Amino acid sequence: MHTSLACGEWSTIGCLNHHTQLFIGDVVKVTLYDMQGELISLSFDFKITSFEQGEPHAWPRLIAEYINVHIPLVSAGKMTEHGLVVAYRNNKIFALQSSGICKAHIDFNCIAKCDDRDVSTQSLYEYVYPEHSERYNAGTKVLQPKDGCIYQCRPWPFNEFCRKAKDTHSIFEPGIGKSWAMAWLQL
C-alpha cells in the first residue's frame, strides 16, 4: 500500500487525529492488537509532563515520533508525495501487513484537575465538561476535553440545554452532541 515505508505491504491500523487538549499528568495509552488480542509488549503509555506537550498539535506528533523510534513493524505519520512525514495533525498509524498487527487504539486517562492547571489557561473557562454541570448557566464557559475547545453556554432560554448536556450521550454535549449548537457557542 505505502511503498515509501519499509519494504512490504502496509495497512492503516489507527489514527492520531485527535484535537484534545491534555494537561500535565494526563496519559495517552496506545494499545496495539493482532487477531489474538492485545500486544502488551508493544503497547505503551505516553505521559504529558509539560503544558506544551499537552497542546492538541503537539502530543500526536510526539506519539508518532515515539512509535517510529521504539515500535518495530509499526510507523506513524502522514503520507505525502515525498513519503511518510510526521506532521502536527492527521498522523496515521501503519503496520507491516506480515506482522499481523491489525489495530491501534488510543485512550486518554485525563487525571489532571482544574486546580492543577496554569492560571492563565484556567481563566479562559470555569469548568471542565461535565464537572459541576448543575451550575451551568448563561455565559458559563467550559473546556470540552474531547476536542480541546472552549464553549460558552447560550443565553436564556437556551441555557437550560447546557445543564442537560451532562446526560450520557446527550444531544447537547458541547461540540459533540447532535444539537450542541442549540446550547453552546464555540469560542
N, C-alpha and C positions, 0 to 999 in steps of 0.2 A: 504494500500500500504506500508506504513512505520510503522511497529509495534513498533519501538524504540521511536517513538514520542508518545505523549499522546494517550490515548485510542481513537479509532475511525479510520476511513479511511482518509488518507491524499493524496492530489494531489499536483503536482508541478505546481505552478502558475507563476513563474518567475525565473530569474537568475541574480546573481550579478557577472557574469563572464566577466567583462569589464576590459580592460587594459589601461584605460585612465588616464593620469597624470592630476591631478587637482591642483589648486593653491588657496592661501588664498583669500577668498571672493567668490569662486565658490560654487554652491549649487547643490546637488543631490536631485531631487524630486522623492519620491517613492509614486506612486498612486495605490491604491487598488480598485478593481472593483468587483461588483456582477452582476447578469444578468440585473439589472435595471440601472446600471451605476456606477459612481464614489462613493466610500465610503469616503466622506470628513472627517468624524470623525477619520478614521483610517489612512488616507494618511498623509505624513509628508515631511518636507524639512530637509536635513542634510547639514549644512553649514561648509565648510572647514575653520578652524581657525588657522591651522599651516601648514608649508610645509610638515611635517611628515604625517599629516592626508591625504594630497593630493596624496601621493605615490600610484601607481596602486595596490600594495599589501595590503595597509592599509585601505583605505576607504571602500572597500567591506566588510572587516572583521568588521569594526566599525558599518556599517549599519546592518549587520547580528546580531551583539550583541544588537543593539538598538531594532531591531524587536523582538528578543527573550525576552527582558525585558518589552517592552512597548506596543506591539500589541497583543491583545488577539486573540486566534484561528489561529494564524499565527506563523510559526517558520522558521528560516533560518539557513543554514549550509550545510555541505557536509555529505552525508550518507556513513558511513563506516561500517565495520563488528562489530564495537563497538557501533554503533548508530550514532546519529546526532552530528557532531562536527563542530564548527565554524572554518573555515580554512582561510588561507591568499588568496586563489584563489578558483574559482569554487564553490562558495556558491550558493545554490538554495533556492528559497522561496517556502514554503509549506503552504497550508491552509487545515484545517479540512474540509472535504467534506460537512459535515452537516451545516457548517457556511454559505454556499452559496457564499463565496468569490472565484472567478474564475480566476482572473488575477492580476498580479502585473506588473506595467510599471515603468521603470526607465528613467528619463530625466535628462539632465545636463543643468544648467544655468551657463555658463562659462563667468563671468563678469570681471575676472582678466585681466589686461593689461600687456604687456611685461615690461613696466617701473616699475611695482609693484613687480616684481619677484626678487628673490635672485640673486645677481650679479654673483655668481659662476655658477648658473644654466643657467642664461641668456647667458653667454659666450659660451655655448655649441651650440647655434643656433642663427640665425639672425632674424628670423620671426616666428610667429605662423601662420601656414597654415590656411586660404588662404590670410592672410593680405599681402598687397603690392606685389601681385603676378607678377605685371608688372616689378618688379625689379629682379625677379628670373633669375639667370644666372648660368653658370658652376661653381660649387663649393659652391653655396648658400646652407645654412643649415636651415631647417625648423623643427619646432615641430609640429607633427600631433596630435591635441588634441583628436582625436577619438581613438587612440591607445597608446598615450603617448610616441611614438617613435620619434627619430630624423632621418631625411632623408637629403641626400646631392644630389643636382642636378648634373647629369652626365655631362661630358664634351661635347663639340661640336661634332657632330651635334645634339646629343640627348637633349641638354639643351633647345632647342626650345619647347620640350614637357612639360617642367616644367611650362612655362608660360600658357600653355593650360590647366593645371591642375585645374585652378580656375573655369572653366566652370562647371555648375551644372551637377552632375552625370558624371563627366569626367572619362574616362578610364585611365587617367594619375594621378588621385589623389593619393598622396603618401600613400603607404601601403593599400589602399582601392580599387582603380580603377583596372579594369581587366588587364590593361597593365602598371601598375605603375612602374614596374622594368625597362621599357624602358627609363624612365626619371630619376629615382631616385635610389640611393644606401641607404639601411638602415644602419645606424651607430650603 
